[in-house]
Amino acid sequence: MITIRPDLTVLVAAQPVDFRKGMDALAGLVAECLSENPYAGTIFVFRSKRTDRVKILAFDGTGLILATKRLEEGQDHLDPDEEKLRFST
């Protein structure tokens, strides 16, 4: 379970990733490309090239969680010029 807390940070990678990647490969991308710690409690959101799916990577204190969501109502609309977007809840 992902707990929503006041200090939760969500990072959205605007560039698409290869959706064949699993949690270990995505954690490696977080460390290399985003220069973030995938085990720090931040939520990481990745999108597919077709922009109709997202993968969510999170660490809950006991292990990594990888969730996949298909966007049935269409596609996301992220700015492709952004390297990463940062926002907090």
Backbone bond lengths (Angstrom), bond angles and torsions (degrees), N, CA, C in turn:
res aa  C-N    CA-C-N  psi(-1)  N-CA   C-N-CA  omega(-1)  CA-C   N-CA-C  phi
1 M - - - 1.434 - - 1.528 108.66 -
2 I 1.313 117.02 134.39 1.453 122.50 176.30 1.521 107.89 -93.97
3 T 1.318 116.14 118.75 1.454 120.90 -178.37 1.527 109.57 -88.12
4 I 1.324 116.39 127.98 1.458 121.30 176.05 1.520 107.12 -86.60
5 R 1.322 116.00 119.54 1.461 121.42 -178.67 1.523 108.99 -129.93
6 P 1.315 118.59 159.98 1.468 121.00 -175.24 1.529 114.38 -59.42
7 D 1.318 117.91 -30.53 1.465 120.34 -177.23 1.537 112.97 -96.39
8 L 1.333 117.64 12.60 1.460 121.77 -178.67 1.526 110.70 -66.45
9 T 1.329 116.01 132.35 1.459 122.06 175.87 1.519 108.62 -111.08
10 V 1.315 116.00 135.58 1.457 122.55 177.66 1.519 107.43 -119.87
11 L 1.342 116.76 123.88 1.456 121.39 176.03 1.519 108.69 -109.28
12 V 1.319 115.86 130.45 1.457 122.06 -179.88 1.516 107.84 -112.98
13 A 1.324 116.90 118.31 1.466 120.93 176.65 1.523 107.87 -80.62
14 A 1.316 117.25 117.40 1.463 121.36 -176.22 1.527 111.97 -75.17
15 Q 1.314 117.79 -28.37 1.459 120.36 177.97 1.520 109.26 -81.36
16 P 1.333 118.20 137.03 1.468 120.14 -178.90 1.525 112.01 -67.47
17 V 1.328 115.12 154.54 1.462 121.33 176.87 1.525 108.96 -118.52
18 D 1.318 115.26 161.42 1.460 122.12 175.23 1.528 107.55 -68.90
19 F 1.320 117.70 116.34 1.451 120.89 -175.08 1.522 113.66 -75.90
20 R 1.316 117.79 1.54 1.461 120.24 172.04 1.527 110.77 -80.26
21 K 1.331 117.43 -13.44 1.472 121.27 -179.27 1.521 110.38 -69.32
22 G 1.319 114.67 140.21 1.453 121.48 176.56 1.518 110.66 -96.88
23 M 1.332 115.30 -167.98 1.464 119.24 -175.00 1.527 113.55 -65.37
24 D 1.326 118.19 -36.55 1.465 119.11 -179.68 1.524 111.67 -68.59
25 A 1.332 116.76 -41.52 1.462 120.03 178.30 1.531 111.17 -66.63
26 L 1.332 117.57 -39.23 1.458 120.37 177.89 1.524 111.17 -68.18
27 A 1.322 117.34 -37.27 1.470 120.41 175.48 1.526 109.91 -62.69
28 G 1.335 117.12 -37.79 1.462 120.48 175.44 1.515 111.98 -64.25
29 L 1.328 117.78 -39.57 1.467 120.90 176.17 1.523 111.40 -63.30
30 V 1.306 116.33 -40.40 1.467 120.62 178.24 1.525 109.71 -59.18
31 A 1.324 116.62 -46.86 1.466 120.83 -178.61 1.528 111.64 -67.33
32 E 1.333 117.36 -44.64 1.468 121.11 -175.85 1.522 113.36 -77.91
33 C 1.308 117.09 -54.96 1.463 121.37 -170.45 1.522 113.64 -84.74
34 L 1.324 116.82 -36.46 1.462 119.60 -178.47 1.517 112.88 -97.19
35 S 1.335 117.17 -9.06 1.473 122.47 -178.31 1.530 111.44 54.86
36 E 1.313 115.28 41.60 1.463 121.58 178.86 1.521 109.26 -121.39
37 N 1.327 116.00 160.00 1.455 122.13 176.61 1.531 108.61 -91.51
38 P 1.333 118.98 114.00 1.461 119.95 -178.09 1.531 113.77 -68.25
39 Y 1.321 117.37 -9.95 1.463 121.80 -178.42 1.524 112.60 -106.28
40 A 1.337 117.76 17.35 1.463 121.74 -175.94 1.525 113.47 -93.53
41 G 1.332 118.24 -2.40 1.455 120.23 179.49 1.520 113.97 98.82
42 T 1.318 117.56 -1.04 1.459 121.92 176.39 1.524 108.94 -76.11
43 I 1.319 117.03 146.44 1.459 122.53 175.57 1.528 107.62 -93.98
44 F 1.326 117.69 131.33 1.465 122.82 179.98 1.521 108.54 -115.91
45 V 1.326 116.22 129.16 1.457 121.90 -178.55 1.526 108.20 -116.95
46 F 1.327 115.56 128.30 1.462 122.47 179.43 1.525 108.20 -120.44
47 R 1.347 116.59 146.56 1.457 119.53 178.51 1.514 110.39 -116.52
48 S 1.323 114.85 157.91 1.462 120.73 178.47 1.527 109.86 -84.03
49 K 1.303 115.72 166.87 1.464 120.70 179.86 1.531 110.69 -63.71
50 R 1.328 117.42 -36.01 1.468 120.87 179.11 1.525 112.42 -77.38
51 T 1.320 117.14 -6.65 1.476 125.99 179.44 1.523 113.72 59.87
52 D 1.332 117.57 21.65 1.456 119.30 178.07 1.531 112.30 -107.83
53 R 1.329 116.40 5.68 1.467 121.44 179.76 1.519 110.10 -142.47
54 V 1.329 115.58 151.25 1.459 121.31 174.08 1.520 108.59 -132.06
55 K 1.318 115.37 151.21 1.463 122.69 170.65 1.516 106.95 -118.81
56 I 1.312 115.44 136.95 1.462 122.20 -178.98 1.517 107.73 -117.26
57 L 1.332 115.67 124.97 1.460 122.18 179.21 1.520 108.53 -114.09
58 A 1.322 115.84 128.71 1.462 120.78 -178.83 1.524 109.28 -145.29
59 F 1.324 115.98 154.17 1.458 122.46 173.86 1.519 106.89 -114.29
60 D 1.335 117.80 123.68 1.460 121.36 -176.29 1.525 114.22 -100.23
61 G 1.317 116.70 9.43 1.457 120.13 -178.87 1.515 112.86 101.41
62 T 1.337 117.09 -21.35 1.458 120.58 178.88 1.525 112.34 -117.70
63 G 1.328 116.78 -17.26 1.453 121.00 -179.93 1.509 111.47 174.41
64 L 1.334 115.10 172.30 1.457 120.22 178.68 1.527 110.11 -78.80
65 I 1.319 115.41 144.35 1.458 123.43 174.64 1.518 106.94 -116.19
66 L 1.327 117.73 132.22 1.457 122.36 174.92 1.519 107.81 -123.59
67 A 1.320 116.20 118.48 1.466 121.92 178.57 1.522 108.51 -118.26
68 T 1.319 116.14 141.85 1.459 122.24 177.66 1.518 108.54 -118.86
69 K 1.335 115.55 137.44 1.465 120.96 -179.81 1.518 109.44 -131.92
70 R 1.320 116.60 130.07 1.467 121.82 173.30 1.525 107.01 -95.24
71 L 1.319 117.09 128.70 1.455 122.36 -179.30 1.532 108.10 -87.13
72 E 1.302 117.02 101.51 1.458 122.41 -175.09 1.520 113.11 -72.16
73 E 1.306 117.73 -31.08 1.462 121.18 -175.03 1.521 113.32 -85.58
74 G 1.295 118.66 7.89 1.459 119.89 -179.85 1.506 111.20 136.06
75 Q 1.307 115.00 -144.68 1.447 121.16 -172.77 1.517 110.54 -121.91
76 D 1.342 115.56 160.12 1.458 119.32 173.95 1.524 108.78 -77.39
77 H 1.309 116.50 166.38 1.460 121.01 -177.10 1.524 110.25 -132.40
78 L 1.327 116.88 63.61 1.445 121.44 177.19 1.516 110.15 -84.47
79 D 1.303 115.91 148.92 1.456 121.43 177.63 1.524 108.50 -73.40
80 P 1.334 119.96 114.35 1.465 121.56 -176.22 1.523 113.87 -68.72
81 D 1.344 118.01 -11.58 1.459 120.55 179.53 1.524 112.59 -82.10
82 E 1.320 117.23 -15.14 1.460 121.00 179.90 1.521 109.88 -81.74
83 E 1.323 117.32 135.33 1.466 120.24 176.44 1.515 110.35 -75.93
84 K 1.315 116.22 -41.62 1.465 120.20 174.73 1.520 107.82 -157.28
85 L 1.290 115.30 150.09 1.453 121.61 177.67 1.508 107.23 -112.90
86 R 1.309 117.80 138.25 1.460 121.46 -179.84 1.519 109.14 -124.44
87 F 1.291 115.44 129.51 1.458 119.89 174.55 1.505 108.86 -151.36
88 S 1.308 116.32 158.14 1.462 122.65 179.84 1.507 109.12 -120.63
89 T 1.335 115.39 151.23 1.464 119.67 176.96 1.511 109.22 -84.88
